[in-house]
Amino acid sequence: MFQFLSGAWALLLGMLLLTLGNGVQSTLLGIRGEIEGFSTFEMSLVMSGYFLGFLGGSRMAPEMIRRVGHVRVFAALASFISAVIIIYPTFANPTVWFICRVLIGFCFSGVYVTAESWLNNAATNETRGQALSLYVIVQMIGVVTAQAILVTADPSGFVLFVIPSVLVSISFAPILLSISPTPAFEATKPMSLRELVNISPLGTVGMFLLGGVFAAQFGMAAVYAASIGLSVKDISLFVASFYVGGMIVQYPLGWMSDRMDRRVLILIAGLIGGIGAIVGMLLGTSYMMLLVAAVLVGGFSNPLYSLLIAHLNDYLEHEDMAAASGGMVFINGLGAIAGPVLTGWFMAVFGAPGYFLFLAILMLAIAAYAAFRMTRRAGIAVEDTSTYAPILPSSSPVAVEAAQEFAIETALEEEDAENTQ
């Protein structure tokens, strides 16, 4: 662990600053949109732009890196992010904001691909699991801390837009000045959607639905909170609660997933997350109940990403896992693009409680489909399942592929240990 940190602390610090900047600008837009008088539907379109750009960036960034290299791609895209963030308060228009969100999503995707390539390259077979855990912790800390920054200035002014711009700008320094060598970059061709569905219907359907859940949390939580009149302080705590819940539940759920039928755990996580959303829908007039709902939904939806990938891996050969990772990221991205738009529609039809109604439907649908799939084929013996590796929905395909590599390496080590006995 200490050997890994000595070579990767600069990368982790840079990723922390990037996550801080991304977390601030995303929540801030939800608050500022309400101040500017944008409708819920307009804001849902604006927020969907990020996921559209992120999905496009995850497909194009590898080719950009191959052409001009990691350093140039990282510096160019991070510079664009810093500049685009300042455009938001300068041109308060939904169309301009949508275009900016697409650009921001595209650039962040490319930046994450680049930085995660460096991080993965800094890890060895022995430290990759620890590296993934540290990366998840850094991301969670970044998003939660970002919410605290929101109370430091007036959201109707420029200062809160300058802060994430500066954070992204200074994130260059620790990453680009790091002594870590530039890694060779090879992107794996994604497995087709038809193949993924045939291999694991639960993994693919669950991942698509989870994309909508994640987009509603990351993109629309602040829009919902602003629409019901919460203060900036209360909004920041509400949004942070989703990720605090994820931090609390991620590792216990991962521990359990290696010791029981993962379909049962997916069912339980979907059910508890759905119940949490129902609590928010019915008791949302109480701020304390809103926080409880956010912790439950975030706590049991964020780890589901890793859980669904681990479940898919149970039905894959080792050599197919890397290809499957790209397909799963794409499926999740499709759900994420639709998530904010559908959330906005639910809020337009059912009022503010429609936000939690949408989350409840998706989480309970995951649980119901897991229960259905348990009737279609027998489960895999626990000793034959792959290893759970922590990863978040906000990660790029590189981090997901690194998690797959960790699962493969762990499985091979277990096979070698059995053969030598």
N, C-alpha and C positions, 0 to 999 in steps of 0.2 A: 504493500500500500504506500509506504513512504517513498519507495523508489519511483513509483508511478507519479506521486504528487510532485516530486522534485523535478520531473520532466514535463508535467502537464499543468502545473498550477497557473501558469500564464494563460493557457487555453481556457481553463475553467473560469478564471477571472474575466476574460473577454466574453465568454458565453453568459456569465452572470450579468454583465453590463448590457449585453444585447437583449437578454430576457427582461431586464428592468425596463429598458426603453420600449420594448414591444408591449409589455404589460401596462405601462403608463398610457401609451397612445391609444390602445384599444379601449380601455375603460373611459378615458377622457373623452373620446369621441361620443360615447353613449350619453355622457353628461352634457357635452357641448351641443349635441344635436337637439336636446330638449330646450336648451337656452335659445338656440337659433330658431326654434319653432318648426323643426322638421317633423313630419308625421312618422308614426311608428313604421308604416310600410316603407317610406323613403329610407329610414335608418336601417331597416332589414335588408334592403338592396345594397346600401353602402357597406354594411357589415359582411354581406356575402361576397363582396369584391375581394376581400382578403383571401378567402379560401379558394376562389377562382384563380387568383394570381399565384397562390402557394402551390396549387396543383400543377399549374403550368410551369412554374419555376423548378419544381422537383423533376420534371421531365426534360427541361432544357439545360439546367445547370451543369449536368455531367458533360455535355458536349462543349459548353463554354469553357469548362475547366480543361478539357483535353486540348482545346485550341490555344488558349492563352495562359493557362496555369492558375494554380490556386491563389497566389498572392494578388494578381491583377483582378481576378474575379471578385475576391473578397473586398478589396479596396474600392473597386468601382461600384459594386452593389451597396456596400455600406454607406458610401458617399451619397448615392441616390436616396437611401432611406433617410439620412440626416436632412437632406434638402426637402424631400417630399413632406416630412412632418411639419415643416414651417409653412407649407402651402395651405394646410387645413384652416388656420385662423385667418389667413390672408384672403381666401376666397371661400366664404361660407355658402356653398352651393351643393346640393345633393349630387348633381352630376359630376362636379369636380371632385367631390369627396369619393365617389364611387371609383373614378379613374385612379385617384391617389391610393385607394385601398387595394386595387388590383396591382398597382406598381409596388406598393409596400409588401404585399403578400409574395409577389414574384421575387423581390429582392431578398426578403427574409429567408425564403426557401433556399435561394442560392447561397446566402451567407451561412445558413445552417449546414447545408451540404458540405461546404468548404471547411468550416470549423470542425464539424463532426468527423470529417475525413482525417484531419490532423489528430483529433482526439483518439480515434480508433487506431491510428498508426502508432501513437505513443503507448498504447496498451499492448501487453504481451498475452499469450494464452493464459498465463497464470493470473493476470491482473484485469482481464477484460470484464469479468463480472463485477469487480469492485469499481472499475471505471464507469460502467453503466449505472451502478447505484449512485455514485458521486454525481454523475451528470443529471440524473433524475432529481437528486436533492438540490443541486444548483438551480435547475429550472424552477422547481417549486419555490425555493427561497426567493428567486428573482421575481416571480409573478406576485407572490404575497407581499414582498417588500415594495413592489411597484405601487400597490394600492395605498400604502402609507404615504407615498410621495404626493398623492393627489390632494392631501389636506394642507400642503405647504403653501398653496397660492390659490388665487381666484380662478376658477375654471373658465370664466368669461373673458379672461385676458390672454396674453401671449406666453407668460412665463412657463406654464405647465406644458406648452408645446416645445419651448426651448429646451427644457430639461431632458426629455427623451432624445431630442436631436443631439445634445451634447453627450449623453450617455453612449449613444451609438457611435458617435465620432471618436470618443476616447477608447472605445472597445477595440479599435484598430491596434492601439499601442501594445498591449500585452500579447496579442495574438501574432502580429506581424514582427514584433521584436523578439519573439520566443526563439530559443535555440533549436526547437523541434524541427527536424528536416521536413521539407515538402514531400508528402507521400505520393507514391504512384497511384493514379486513380483509374479504376476499372469498374464501370457500372455493369451490373448484371441485368440481362434482358428479363423484364417481368414475365411471369407466367400468365397465360390468358385467363380471362374471367371465367370462361366455360370450364377450364381445367380446375380452377379453384373451387367453383361451385360443386363440381362433381366430387372433389376430394373431401371438402368439408362444407356442407350447406350452412351449418350453424356458424362456422367461422366467418364466412363471407356475408351472410345476411346480418349477423350480429355486428360485423364491422361497419356495414353500410348504415345501420340504424344508429350505431354509436357515433358515427360522423356527425349526424344531426344533433345528437346530445351535446357533443363537444362544441360544435359551432354555436349552439344556443347558450352554453356557458361562457365561452370566450368572447363571443360576438355580441350577444343580446342581453346578458345579465345586467349590465349598466343601463341599457336602454329601458329595460323593465323597471329597474329600481328608480330611475329618474322619472318615469311616467307615473309612478305612484307617489311622487313628491318627497322621496327620502333626501336627506342632506348629503353633501359630498362625503362627510365622515362616515355616515351610515352606509352609503353606496360602496365606499372602498372596503369596509369591513364585510359587507354582504358578498362582494365579488371574491374577496380573499378567502371566505369561508369554504367555497367550492374546492379550493386548492389545499387548504388546511385539512379538510376531510380526506383528500387524496393522499396527503402525506401520512396521515394517521393510519389509514387502512391498507396502503400499498403493500407493505412488507408482511403484515399478518396474513393478508389474502394470498400473497405469493407463497408463503410458507405452507398454507393449507392446500394450495393448488398442486403441490408436489406430493400430497399425501392422500388425495381423494379424487373421485370422478370429477373432472373439471366441468362437465355439463351441469352437475348438481350445483357447483359453486357459481357458475354463470347464472343459473336460475335464481339462486339465493341473492346474488348481487343485483340482478335486474329487479327482483321483487322488492328488496329493501330500498333501492334507489327510487323505484316507482312509488312506494309508500311515502318516501320522503317528499317527492314531488306533489303527491296528493295533500300532504300536510301543508305545504306551501300554498297550494291552490285554495284550500278550505279555510286555513287559519292565517293567511298572509297579511291580515290586518294587524297582527301582532308581530312586532319587529323581532322578538326573540324566536318566534316560530319560523320566521323567514330564515334566520341564521341556522336553526336546527335543520330546516329543509335543505339549505345549501350544503351543509356538512354531510348530510345523508346522501344527497344526489351526487355531489362531487366525490365523496368518499368511496362510493361503490360504482361510479361510472369511469373515473380515471384509471383504476387498476384493471378494468375490463379490457382495455386495449391490449395490455400484455397477456392477459388471460386468454383472449380469443386467438392471439398469435400462437401461444403455447398449445392451445387446443388444436389448431391447424397443424402444427408441427408433429403432433402425435400420429398423424396420418400421412406424413411425408417421409420420403427417403432423405438422408442427409444431403445428398447432392442437389436436391430440389428446394431446400429451405431458402437459400438466398434469392432464387427467382420468385418464390412465393411472396417474399417480403415486399417487393416492388408492387405486385398486384394488390396486396392488402392495403398498402398506402394509397393506391389509386382508388380503391373501393371506398375507403374511409373519406378520401377527399371529395368524392362525388356526393356522399351523404352530407358532408360539411358545407358544400356549396348550397345545397337546398335548405339546410337547417335554418339559417337566419330568415329567409324568405317565408318559409312555412311558419316559423315562430311569429313573425310579423302578422301573417294572415290570421293565426289563431288569436292574437291579441286584438286585432281589428274586429273579429267576430265575437269573441267571448270576453273582451275587456282585458285588463291587466292579468287576471288569473289564467288567461289563455297561455301565458308563458309556461307556467308549471303544468298546465294540462297537456301541452305538447311534450314536455319532458316525461310526464307520467306515461303517456301513450307509448313513447319509444322505449322506455325502460321496461315497462310491463310486456311489451311486444317481444323484447329480447328474452325475458323470462319465459313467456309462453312458448316461444319457438324452441328454446332449450328443452322445455318439458316435452314438446312434440317430438323433437329429434331423439330423445331418450327412448321413445317407443318404436323408433325405426331401425335401430341397430344397437348391438351390445356395446358396452363401454370397453375401453382398453385397460388392461391390468395396470395398476399404479406403478409397478416396477418397470413397465415398458414405456412409460410416458416420457416426454422430453422435459428439460429443465425450464422453469419459469425465469424469465429475465425481465427486470423492470424497465419500462420505456413508456413515454407519454405520447398522446396523440399529436402534440405540437412538434414532435421530432421529424426530421427528414428521413428519406429512405436509407441514408447512410447509417443512422443510429439504429434503425430497425434491422438492417442487414448485420450490423455488429452484434445485435442481440441474437440473431440467428446463428452467427459464428460461435457465440458463447454457448448456445444450446448444443451445437454440433460437437464442439470441443469437449463439453462435459459428458455428452453421451459416449464419445469415443474413449474417454478416460475411464468411464464406468465399464465399458466393454473390455478394455484391456485389463482392468482390475479383476473382472470375472474370469477372464481367460488364464490369468496367472495363478488363480487359486487352485 
